[in-house]
Amino acid sequence: MFSLKGKVAFVTGSTKGIGKSIAEEMANAGAKVVISSRKAEACNAVAAEFAARGQEAFALPCHVGDKAACQKAVDAIVAKWGGIDILVCNAASNPHFGPLATASDDVFDKIMETNVKSVFWLGNMVLPKIAERGGGAMIIISSIGALRGSTVLGLYGTSKAAEAGLARAFAVEWGPKNIRVNTILPGLIKTDFAKALWSDDKRRASREASTPMRRIGEPKDIGGVATFLATEAGAFVTGQMIVVDGGVTIAGS
């Protein structure tokens, strides 16, 4: 039930952090993985790591905020491997740290284009391809920011809440084609993306103390959950927001 042998997985933002961990765990389960981010050098370097382990990986640079680039990437994957079984929308950006009142329209548009519109585009491009293969999974990496208000990450959280809405819509539309669509909501994970939140010893200690598991997350904590959702083990799970935060959101004061 936990095998992905013969499956093709397209993971955006997969040259480091959570995305790379997801690609690694899916490859460990037998999948062929597409390594994708904006920089070709990074994609090639990570794909070479996979090849050195005897795993099949395709380096494919793609800027998800560019619709034409997304379509080109999808076409390239289909041309190389014949189709797609799993789509993981992980690539995201957060150019604004502060209250909503200080965010410009340009910043708003950038966040929504990269974090939300790209998921809309890729879902509409890839889900028909997954249906052609008899079904599969789409996984969106959201955030616990989708569930909580914030004075400094409000726009980012808003975009992540929107992703959950897209997941539910895609889930009901594509469920009849044997496709599951879910979001994963990580808490604080030790990645470069969230470095400002965990690199300060005092701030990190405070977070660890308020977390039932008494630690912050590692990328592999998300990689394993994503792989579960992509396999037959997750065959009856769809439209859900899977919180992976060590218990932060359920802990009392």
N, C-alpha and C positions, 0 to 999 in steps of 0.2 A: 504493500500500500504506500510505501514511502519512496518508491522508485520513480525517477524521471528519465529512465533510459529511453533514448531515441527522441526525446522532446527537444524543441527549440525554444530557448528563452531569451527574450529581448529585454535587457535591463538598462534603463537610462541612468546616467550619472553613476557609472559602475567602475570608475578607475580608482576610487578610494572610499573609505568610510563604510556606511551602511550599504550602499550600492555594490561595492566590491565584495562585501561579505555575503550578500544575497547571491551574487554570481558564483562565488566560491562554493557555497553550500548546495546550490542547484547543480553545479558541475560535479560535486562529490556524489550527488544522487543520480548522476548519469546523464544530465542534460548537456546539450550543445548550447553554449552561451554567447550572446552578442555583448561585447564590451564596448560601451559607448559613453562619450563625454564630448565636450567641445574641442579638446586638443588631441590631434592625431598622435602626437608623441606619447602622451599618457596612455591612450588606448593600445598602441602597439606594445608598450612596455608591459602592461598588465596581461595582454593576450599572450605574450611570450612566457610569462610566469605560468599560465595555464598549460601552454604547450609543453613546457618543461616537465610538467606533472603527467603528461599523457592525456590531457583533457582537450576537447575541441572548443576553441574560442575564436571568434571573428571580431577583429578590431574595426569599429565603425564610428568615426567621428560624426557627431550630430548636435546641432544647437536646437534644443527642443522649442525654443521660442520662435523658431522660423518654420512656418507650416510647410514650405516647399522642401526644406531640409528633412523634416519628419517623413514626408512622403517618399523622398529619395532613399532614406534609410530603410523604410519598410520594403520598398521595391528591391533593394539590394539584398536584404535578408531572404526574401522569397526566391530571388534568382539564385542565391548560393545554396540554400538548404531546402527549398521547395515549399516552405510555409512557416508559420509561427504557431506555437502552442501556448506560450506563456508571455504575457506582457507585464513588466514591472515598471511603473512610473515612479521613479525615485528622484530624478533631477529636480532641483528647486533652487530658489534664490531668496535672499532677504536683505535688500539694500537699505532698509530703514530700521533703525533702533531708536524708538522714542514714541511719544504720543501721536495719536491720529492727527491732531491739530497741526503738527509740524511736517506732515507728509505731503509732498507735492502730488499733483495729478500724474506727472511722469513716473514717479516712484510707484504710485498705486497701479498704473498700467503695467509697469514692468513686473511687479510681483504677480499680478493676476495673469499676465500673459505666460510667464514661465511656469507658475505653479498650478494654474487652473486651465487656461485655454489649451496648453500643451496636452493635458490629460484628455480634454474634450477632443482635440484633433487626433491624438494617437489611438484613443478608444475607437473612434469612428473609422480609422484606417485599419486597425489591427483586428478588432473583434470579428469582422467578416472573414478574415483569413483564418482565425482560430475556429470559427464555425465550419469552414471548409474541411478542417482536419477532424471534425467530429466532436469538438468541444475542448475546453481547457480553462485557463484562469487568467484574470487580470488582477493585479495587486497594486494598490496605490499607497505610497508611503506618505502618510499624513503626519500628525503630531498631536500630543495631548493639548497643544494650544488650540485645537479645534473645540475643546470642551471647556476651556477656561479663559477668563478675561485677563488682559495684561495691559499695563500702562506703557510698556515699551515694545511689545511684540504683537500689538493688536492687529495690524494689517496682515502680518504673517499668519496669525491664528485664524483670521477671517478667510484667508485663501485656503487654509487647511480644512476649515469647516465646509467650504464649497466643494472641496475634493470628495468629502464624504457624501455630499448630495449627489454628485456625479456618479459615485459608485452605486448608490441605491438605484438611480435611474437606469444605469447600464445593466445592473443586476436583473431588474424586472424585464427589461427589453430583451436581454440575451439569455436569460435562464432557459427558455424553451429550446435553445440551441446547445444546451449542456455546457454553458459557460458560467463560471462563478466570478463575481467581482467583489472584492473586499478592500477595506483600508486597514492599514496597520498604523497605530498611533503610538510612536515611541515617546518615552520620557526623555530625560537628559542622557544622551549617549556620548561616549568619549570619541568624538570625531573633530576634524578641523573645523567643520561647519559650526559646531557648538562650542568651540574652544573658549570663547569669551565667558561662557557660563560655567566651565569646570576648571579652567587653568588657575584661577584665583583660589588659593588654599582655604581661605576663610569661607568664601561662597560655596566651595565644594563640600567642606565639612558640614556646613549648615544643611545642604541638600541631602547629604548622606544620613544625617541625623534624623531628618524628617521622612526618610524613605524606609518602609518596613524591611526591605532587603538589606538596608544599611550599605548600599553602594550605588554608584551610577552605572548605567548600562554600557556594555561593549557592543560593537557592531555585530558580533556573532549572535547576540541575543535576538537581533532582528532577522538575521539571515536564516536562522532555524525556523522561525515562525512563518516567514515568507515561503520557505520550501514546503513546509507542512500544507499551507494553503494551496500550493500548486499541485500537490500530489493527490492521489486517490483518497488519502487519509482525510483530506478536506473536501471531499466530493459533495457534501450536503451543507456546506457553509457558504452563504452568499449574502451580499448586501450589508455585511457587518463591519463595525468599527472595533478592531481588536486592539485593546490597550496593552502596551508592553512597557511598563514604567516602574517596575519593582514595587508597585503599590502606592506610589505618591498620591494618585488621585482618590484613593479610598481611605487614606490615613486621616485621623482626626487631629486636632490641634494639641 
